[in-house]
Amino acid sequence: TTVVCNGYKEMAGYDLSTGKRLWQLHGGGDVPVPAPVVAGDSIFITNGHGRKPIYVVRADASGELTPEDEKKPDGLLWWSKVKGSYMPTPIVVGDIFYVSDDGGIFTGFEAATGKQLLRERLPGGGNSTYSASPVSADGRIYAVNEDGHVDVVKAGREYEHLATNQMGEVCMASPAISDGLLFIRGQKTLFCIGK
């Protein structure tokens, strides 16, 4: 299945081999930026300028998935009207779905149920915007804001902030991780951090 989000508050899943539309979902944000995230048998979608909804679609879903009031269609595992992200793509680590929104609010949900486990403002946030998507390795989640602060949070069911590191320049790109190295792209510098 491939997922398409467009600027008309519509999301849909298509069969890659035939192009047939499998499901559709209306009511997302007017400017979808975060990429859908697939973990296990679920597709996590968050988007929006304003409301920032979250939709978790079953991989085998079909038909119309738009929730009406509190009614949840069968193909939708869970959903939330708010607490999604406008810019950064969320991340699933283990059995937890994490959203680090553009304002520096870090929220963790049980991926299977949508139960909120934690919600805190990242200390590096201040008045800065988070455009980069969080990444994870070795039990840690890294969230970078535009002022160049890198917040490090322990992955888990409870919030534990481990560090805030300052890169010293504007950072807009999502970090990359490879072979135990963390790459952070600043406005003028490519940083490579390792042991």
SVG drawing of the C-alpha trace seen along z (x, -y; Angstrom):
<svg xmlns="http://www.w3.org/2000/svg" viewBox="-20 -33 54 39">
<polyline fill="none" stroke="black" stroke-width="0.4" points="0.0,0.0 1.1,-3.5 -0.4,-6.5 -1.0,-9.9 -1.8,-13.1 -2.9,-16.1 -3.5,-19.7 -7.3,-19.2 -7.6,-17.6 -7.7,-14.1 -5.5,-11.1 -5.8,-7.8 -4.1,-4.4 -3.5,-2.7 -2.5,0.7 1.0,0.3 0.6,3.0 -2.7,1.8 -3.2,-1.8 -6.6,-0.9 -7.7,-3.1 -8.1,-1.0 -9.2,-3.5 -9.7,-7.2 -9.8,-9.6 -11.0,-13.2 -10.5,-16.0 -6.8,-16.2 -4.9,-19.5 -4.8,-21.9 -1.0,-21.7 0.1,-18.0 3.9,-18.0 4.9,-15.0 5.4,-11.7 3.2,-8.7 5.0,-6.3 4.5,-2.5 5.1,-0.3 3.9,3.2 0.4,3.5 -0.4,-0.2 0.0,-3.4 0.5,-6.6 -0.6,-9.8 -0.4,-13.3 -0.7,-16.5 -2.3,-19.9 -2.0,-23.6 -4.0,-24.3 -5.8,-21.2 -3.0,-18.7 -5.0,-15.5 -3.5,-12.0 -5.0,-9.0 -3.7,-5.4 -4.9,-3.2 -4.9,0.6 -2.7,1.9 -5.7,4.0 -8.2,1.1 -10.6,0.5 -13.3,-2.0 -14.2,-5.3 -12.2,-5.8 -13.2,-9.4 -14.4,-9.3 -17.7,-11.0 -18.0,-12.6 -16.8,-9.8 -17.6,-7.0 -14.5,-5.1 -14.6,-3.2 -13.3,0.4 -10.2,-0.4 -9.0,-3.1 -7.1,-1.7 -7.4,-5.0 -7.4,-8.8 -7.0,-12.1 -8.4,-15.5 -5.3,-17.2 -1.7,-16.5 -0.3,-15.7 2.5,-17.6 2.5,-20.3 6.1,-19.9 8.2,-17.0 7.4,-13.5 6.6,-11.4 8.5,-8.3 7.6,-4.8 10.1,-3.3 9.2,0.1 5.5,-0.1 5.4,-3.9 4.3,-6.5 6.2,-9.8 5.2,-13.2 7.6,-16.1 5.6,-19.0 6.9,-22.2 6.4,-24.0 8.7,-21.6 5.9,-19.7 7.0,-16.0 4.1,-13.5 4.2,-9.7 1.2,-7.4 0.8,-3.6 1.0,-2.8 -1.7,-0.1 -4.3,-2.0 -3.6,-5.8 -3.3,-6.1 -1.3,-9.1 1.8,-8.2 3.7,-11.5 3.5,-15.1 6.3,-17.6 7.9,-20.7 11.4,-20.0 13.8,-22.3 15.7,-23.4 12.5,-24.6 12.0,-28.0 10.5,-30.1 12.3,-28.1 10.5,-26.0 11.2,-22.3 11.2,-21.6 13.4,-18.6 11.9,-15.1 13.1,-13.2 15.3,-10.2 16.2,-7.3 19.1,-5.0 20.4,-3.1 17.3,-3.8 17.4,-7.6 15.4,-10.0 17.0,-13.1 15.0,-16.2 16.7,-19.2 15.2,-22.7 15.9,-25.6 18.1,-27.4 20.5,-24.4 19.5,-22.8 19.5,-19.0 17.3,-17.6 18.0,-14.0 15.1,-12.0 15.2,-8.4 12.8,-6.2 10.2,-4.8 6.8,-5.1 7.9,-7.9 9.5,-11.2 13.2,-11.4 15.2,-14.3 18.9,-13.3 20.6,-16.4 20.3,-19.5 23.3,-20.1 23.9,-23.4 25.3,-23.1 26.0,-26.8 24.1,-27.4 20.7,-27.1 19.6,-23.5 16.6,-22.7 17.3,-19.2 16.4,-15.9 19.5,-14.1 20.7,-10.9 22.2,-7.9 24.6,-5.3 27.0,-2.8 26.9,-4.4 27.3,-7.9 24.9,-10.8 25.0,-13.3 23.5,-16.8 23.3,-19.3 23.6,-22.9 23.3,-26.0 27.1,-26.0 28.4,-22.8 27.9,-19.0 28.5,-17.6 29.3,-13.9 29.1,-12.8 30.3,-9.4 32.0,-7.7"/>
</svg>
